[in-house]
Amino acid sequence: MVYQKSQTTPVFKLPWYLSQSSLFVGSVALVFYLIRDFVKDYQKFINA
């Protein structure tokens, strides 16, 4: 019988996926703003 313990943060004993979710949310926000700024710059380039 193999016992597997789920990964948790050392101090607060939060699940691993919860502690990593901030990285995911930050990455999604980064991509959103990257696309937004690219579209704005492309529109400026076309209209110039």
MOTA-V984057 format. One record per run of one state. SS is the DSSP state (H for helix, E for strand, - for the rest). FROM is the first residue (numbers start at 1). LEN is the number of residues. If there is no record, write none. Layout:
ss:from:len
SS:FROM:LEN
SS:FROM:LEN
//
This chain:
ss:from:len
-:1:7
E:8:1
-:9:6
E:15:1
H:16:32
-:48:1
//
